[in-house]
């Protein structure tokens, strides 16, 4: 797909990535990676390797970014209890764009326009390489749980009962 690397949001992501010393290069996908399954299919990887950046609102209306494995849904009640709040508020596309500077489907974990509380799913640590959005639905980059944790200053948490694999 032509021109993706020239988009302002992707350029902002690349600048943030470089300033943080992240090594993975942006990969432009011919198909959209708006969902974890779309991204996994395009990359030929397990859906759990997709680090989806999902945005919610805290009770004070500030954003919380949850970087989660594509292998499961976030249990918002569990996350709210972990944070000691009653509930997480939904964030519409406009809220996400204004707070992060990214459109839904391309929300990157770094390079945000405004600060956010950042949480990361412990399930991502099950994979050597994970893939996250790079500011556009057709742009992703390879990274790792440890690299995302360090770059974002995120708190690692269990976001779903499925976050922890039951291995006998």
C-alpha positions as CSV (number, residue, x, y, z in Angstrom):
1,X,0.0,0.0,0.0
2,X,1.5,3.3,-1.2
3,X,2.1,6.3,1.1
4,X,1.5,4.6,4.5
5,X,5.0,5.5,5.7
6,X,4.4,9.2,4.7
7,X,1.3,9.5,6.9
8,X,1.8,12.0,9.8
9,X,0.7,9.4,12.5
10,X,3.2,6.8,11.1
11,X,6.0,9.4,11.0
12,X,5.2,10.4,14.6
13,X,5.3,6.7,15.6
14,X,8.7,6.2,13.8
15,X,10.1,9.2,15.5
16,X,9.0,7.9,18.9
17,X,10.3,4.4,18.1
18,X,13.7,5.8,17.2
19,X,13.9,8.1,20.2
20,X,13.1,5.1,22.5
21,X,15.7,2.9,20.7
22,X,13.2,0.3,19.6
23,X,14.7,-1.9,16.9
24,X,11.8,-3.3,14.9
25,X,11.1,-1.8,11.5
26,X,7.7,-0.8,10.3
27,X,6.1,-3.4,8.0
28,X,3.4,-2.2,5.6
29,X,0.7,-4.7,5.0
30,X,-1.3,-4.9,1.8
31,X,-4.4,-5.9,3.8
32,X,-5.7,-3.9,6.7
33,X,-4.7,-5.0,10.2
34,X,-7.7,-3.4,12.0
35,X,-8.3,-6.6,14.0
36,X,-5.9,-8.9,15.7
37,X,-7.0,-11.7,13.4
38,X,-6.5,-9.6,10.3
39,X,-2.9,-8.7,11.4
40,X,-2.1,-12.3,12.4
41,X,-3.3,-13.6,9.0
42,X,-1.4,-11.0,7.1
43,X,1.8,-11.7,9.0
44,X,1.4,-15.5,9.2
45,X,1.7,-15.5,13.0
46,X,-0.4,-16.7,15.9
47,X,-3.2,-14.3,16.8
48,X,-1.7,-14.2,20.4
49,X,1.4,-12.5,19.0
50,X,-0.7,-9.4,18.1
51,X,-0.3,-6.7,20.7
52,X,-3.6,-4.8,20.3
53,X,-3.7,-1.3,21.7
54,X,-7.2,-0.7,23.1
55,X,-8.3,2.5,24.7
56,X,-10.7,3.0,27.6
57,X,-11.7,5.9,29.9
58,X,-11.0,6.1,33.6
59,X,-13.6,7.6,35.9
60,X,-11.8,11.0,35.6
61,X,-12.1,10.8,31.8
62,X,-8.4,10.3,31.3
63,X,-7.4,7.5,28.9
64,X,-6.1,4.1,29.8
65,X,-4.2,2.2,27.1
66,X,-4.3,-1.6,27.4
67,X,-1.8,-3.4,25.3
68,X,-3.3,-6.9,25.1
69,X,-2.7,-10.2,23.3
70,X,-5.0,-10.8,20.4
71,X,-5.7,-14.3,21.7
72,X,-8.5,-13.1,24.1
73,X,-10.8,-10.3,25.0
74,X,-10.1,-7.9,27.8
75,X,-12.2,-8.6,30.9
76,X,-13.0,-4.9,31.7
77,X,-14.5,-5.8,35.1
78,X,-11.2,-7.7,36.1
79,X,-9.1,-4.7,34.9
80,X,-11.3,-2.2,36.8
81,X,-11.0,-4.3,40.0
82,X,-7.2,-4.4,39.5
83,X,-7.2,-0.6,39.2
84,X,-9.5,-0.2,42.2
85,X,-12.2,1.5,40.2
86,X,-15.9,0.6,39.6
87,X,-15.6,0.3,35.8
88,X,-13.7,1.3,32.6
89,X,-15.6,3.6,30.3
90,X,-15.8,3.0,26.6
91,X,-13.8,5.3,24.3
92,X,-15.3,6.2,21.0
93,X,-13.2,6.8,17.8
94,X,-13.1,10.6,18.3
95,X,-11.9,10.2,21.9
96,X,-9.2,7.8,20.8
97,X,-8.0,10.1,18.0
98,X,-8.0,13.2,20.2
99,X,-6.1,11.6,23.1
100,X,-3.7,9.4,21.2
101,X,-3.4,11.0,17.8
102,X,-4.1,7.7,16.1
103,X,-7.2,6.4,14.4
104,X,-8.8,3.2,15.7
105,X,-7.2,0.2,14.0
106,X,-3.8,1.9,13.9
107,X,-3.3,2.9,17.6
108,X,0.3,2.5,18.4
109,X,1.6,1.9,22.0
110,X,4.0,4.9,21.8
111,X,4.0,8.3,20.3
112,X,0.8,9.5,21.8
113,X,-0.2,13.2,21.8
114,X,-1.4,13.1,25.4
115,X,-0.3,11.0,28.4
116,X,-2.2,7.9,29.4
117,X,-2.2,5.2,32.0
118,X,-0.7,2.2,30.2
119,X,-1.2,-1.4,31.1
120,X,0.2,-4.5,29.3
121,X,-1.2,-8.0,29.2
122,X,1.1,-10.6,30.8
123,X,0.0,-13.0,28.1
124,X,2.2,-11.2,25.6
125,X,5.2,-12.5,27.5
126,X,4.4,-15.9,26.2
127,X,5.8,-14.9,22.8
128,X,9.4,-14.0,21.7
129,X,8.1,-11.6,19.1
130,X,4.9,-9.6,19.2
131,X,3.5,-7.2,16.6
132,X,1.9,-3.9,17.3
133,X,0.3,-1.1,15.3
134,X,2.5,1.7,14.0
135,X,0.0,4.5,13.6
136,X,-2.0,3.2,10.6
137,X,-4.2,0.1,10.0
138,X,-1.7,-1.1,7.4
139,X,1.4,-0.6,9.5
140,X,2.8,-2.9,12.2
141,X,6.2,-3.4,13.9
142,X,7.8,-6.4,15.6
143,X,8.8,-6.0,19.3
144,X,8.8,-8.0,22.5
145,X,6.9,-7.9,25.8
146,X,10.1,-6.7,27.6
147,X,10.7,-4.0,25.0
148,X,7.1,-2.7,25.1
149,X,7.2,-2.8,28.9
150,X,10.4,-0.7,29.0
151,X,9.4,1.7,26.2
152,X,5.9,2.5,27.6
153,X,6.5,2.3,31.3
154,X,3.4,0.1,31.4
155,X,2.2,-1.9,34.4
156,X,1.9,-5.6,33.6
157,X,-1.4,-7.1,34.6
158,X,-3.7,-10.0,33.9
159,X,-6.4,-8.7,31.6
160,X,-8.4,-11.9,31.2
161,X,-8.8,-15.3,32.8
162,X,-7.3,-16.5,29.5
163,X,-4.1,-14.4,30.1
164,X,-2.5,-17.2,32.0
165,X,-2.1,-20.5,30.2
166,X,-3.1,-23.6,32.1
167,X,-0.3,-26.0,31.5
168,X,-0.3,-29.4,33.1
